[in-house]
């Protein structure tokens, strides 16, 4: 049985949209694409490499899949686990509109998503990894399907853009698995959901 993990780049105000390039995702008039680029450093890159080294398969939303499929097949490197694993490991895409994926090996999950994700996770050993894929990430978190998640919090806030935790998410408490800060100030946290959040008042 595998473990479903989520890795996401976010700003201080929780924005996850278009971290890697100016034109990566301009939906809803987003103009701030590529906000990680000036802050990227070797420590962040090494952490991402370590994450990809653990991958057994990938679960992606349609938008992220299309972005990856347009870039990574032309940039493979057997010595680099990021492109090489993306290009060679099984990829599962949550989509009801993708019918003929050309980036092999890809399987489209177009049925009841919770059941299909559970089936895929149970069938693999190691990590079923989600990268980016904002709407999918929100769906998985809201159904307690994420076993562990990595947040790379970059020291910048934007004031607009799609956020990982929108209004209406489940109140959840987490255990901190590990935490570090890179030289450029990016905080890298690994969390494990630990149940519903509880509440109180100081002094009671």
N, C-alpha and C positions, 0 to 999 in steps of 0.2 A: 504494500500500500504506500502510495506516494504522499508528498507534502505539498500543498499549494502555497506558494510564496508570491508576494507582490513587491516589486521594486519601483519606486517612483521618485522623481525629482520634483520638489515643491519650493515655492518662495516662502518668505516669512508669513505672508498672508494666505498661504495655502494654495496658490495658483499652480497648476501643473500643465497648463496648455503650452504647447510649442516650445519646449525647453532648448531644442537643439539647432534651430535655424530660423532665419527671418520669415521664410515662406512655408515653414513646416505645417502650420495650421492657422490660417487667417480667418476662420469661421467666426461669425458674430462681430466682425470688424476688429479682431485682435491684431494689434500693431507691434507687440513687444516680443515677437518670436526670437529665440536665440539667447534668452536671458542667462543661461548657464555658461555660455562660451567665455565671457571675460573672467569668470570666477573658477573655471575648471582648473584642477591641478593634478599632479601625479598621484596623490593619495586617493582622490575621488576615483581616478581611473583604475587604480589598483583594486579598490573595493569592488567596482563594477566587474572587473575581470574575475575576481574571486567568486562573485555571485554566479557568473556565467559558467565557471568551471564546475559548479554543482548541478547544472541543468541536466534534466533527462528529457524534457519536452517543454513546449511553450504553448500558452493559452493567450490569445490576443483578441482584442476588439477589431472590428472591420477597419476603422480609420488607421489605427496603428499598424495593422497588417499591411495595408496598402502603402503606407510610408516606408515600412521596412522592405517590402517586396520591390519597391522602386529603386532601392539603394543597395542593399546588402548582397544580392546575387552578383553584382559587378565589383564587389570589394572583398571577396573572400581571401582568407589567409590562413592556411592550416596551422600556423604557429600562434594564431590569435584566437582564443576561445570565443570571443564575442561574435565576429562574423562567421567563424567556422561552425560553431554550434547552431547559430541561427539558420545557416544554410543546409545543415545536414540532419539535425534532429527533427522529430515529429513536431508539426505545428498544428494547433487546433484553433479555429477561428469561429467566434460567436457571431453568426450572421444569418439573416434570412434572405439576403439578396445576392451574396457571392455564390455563383453556381459552378464556375469552371476555373478554380485557382491554378495559376501556372507555376507558382513557386513550390516545388516539391521538397519534402513530402508534407502536404497540407490536407487536413480533414476539416470540413465545414460542419459545425455544430448548429443545426437549424431546427432541432426539436425542442423539447422542454429543457431549458438550459441548466437548471439546477441538477436535474437527474443526469444529464449528459456530462456535466463537469465532474460530478461525483463518480460516475462510471470511469471516466478517463483517469482520474486521480487514483482510484482503486486498482487500476490495471497497470500502473507503472511503479517502478522503484526509483527513489530519489525525488527531485523537485520538479513539479509542474509549475513553471514560472510565468508570471504575468509581468509585463513591462509596459509602462504607460497605460494605454487603454482605459481612459478615465471613466466612461460610462460602465464598462464591464467591471472595473475595480469597485465602483460604487455598488453595483448589483451584488457582487460577491461578498463585500463587507456587510451589506445589509442582511445577508442570509447566513452569516457566520461560516462562510466557506473558506475564508483565508486563515491558514494555520500560522503564518508568520509574515510580517511585512517590514521592508527596509525603506525608510524615508531619508533621502538626502536633502536636507534643508539648506538652501543657499541664502547667503546674507543679502537679500534684496527683496523689496516688496513692490508690487505693481499696481494694486488698486482695482484691477479688473482682470477677467479671464476665468476660465473654468477651473473649479476647485475640486480637490480630491474629496473633501468632506462637505457636501452641500447641506443645506437645511433639510431636515427630515431623516438624517441618518440615525442609526441605533446608538443609544448611549452605551459605550463599552469601555471597560477598564482593561489595561494591558500590563503585562510584565515586560520589563526592559531586559532584553537578552544581551545587548551590547551597545556601547555608545562611544563615539570618538569625534574629534573635531580636526579638520584638515588645516594645513598652513594658511589657506586662503579664507578660512572661517566657515566652511561648509560643515554643518553638524550632521553626522551619519548615525542614525538610530535604528536598531532592529528591535521590533516589538512582537510580542505574542499575545493575541487576545485572550483575556482571562475571565470573561463573563460580563454580565450587565454592570454598569456603573451604579455605585451606591452614593447616598447623599446624607448630609448632616449639617449641623450648625455648631460653630465653635462656642464653647462655654456651656453646652447642655450637659 
